[in-house]
Amino acid sequence: MITRRNFLLSGAALAIASGIGFSITRRMEAHAAPEGTFEFTRTEDEWRALLNAEQYSVLREEATERPFTSPLNDEKRAGLFHCAGCDLPVYSSTTKYDSGTGWPSFWDALPDAIGTKADNSLFMTRTECHCRRCGGHFGHIFDDGPQPTGKRHCLNGVALVFKPGETTPA
């Protein structure tokens, strides 16, 4: 016998399963055809040889590292953060702050360092940020950061390489 409760639970389960399937499909489509043309390119085999498994997963497949696992969370020295894929300077330590989220966070990027696109996965729309030169995925940008921008660039530490003592490029 079908009860009202079982009917509603079945409908909810079907809706969730459909949404998950849509999210996974959209994610796979994004990986199959990266948006844009980038000045720094490599073949998939070259990327795999250059990056470790976690870097490849984040930079090339838009994965997310576990929170509170990046040593860059505690990095407080002056310097620049570079893309781990192509070595482009992308963030300055002067814009880094502790957001309490478990990922390195910045309130702004260096000029002409990142690109953005809409990310409609996980049942929401977010702003994904990536390296403007190689297209490597860094993380997402949210509107809950400190002034002066009010933005939080919430990034995967494995997507970055810190170079202490460097100053902002001219």
Protein Blocks (a to p, Z undefined) as FASTA:
>chain_A
ZZfklmmmmmmmmmmmmmmmmmmmmmmmmmmmcghjdfbdcdfklmmmmpcfklmmmmmn
opacdehkafklmpcbgcddddfklopafbdfklgccehnopacdfbdcehkbccdddfe
hhiacdddddfklopafbdcdfkbccfklpacdddfklpccdehiacdZZ
